[in-house]
């Protein structure tokens, strides 16, 4: 699994987050406000991460009083993140493990020798 550079970004997931948080004006404005309102010296990345986690959790759990204007954007973000994660799954090994044919693949020291 290679999660290194993607389109000039550190990795595909960083690129995806930037794509989704900056491509629609309402979300970009929200991010700009979060960053501008952060106390000096505070890790602003943590504020943005917390906002994303909370927004996704509220959307996923269907919290009744959440800010619904972002639902469409969050749905697209989730779709892209899940699709990206699924691209890294080794489906053949997964099927082998699920079928119980090769329990040794679960043992890290044996996987290291394989790869």
Secondary structure, DSSP 8 states (H G I E B T S, - for coil): -----BTTBS-HHHHHHHHHHHSSHHHHHHHHHHHHTS-TTS-HHHHHHHHHHHHHHHHHTT-TTS-GGGHHHHHHHHHHHHHHHHHT--HHHHHHHHTTS-GGGGSHHHHHHH-
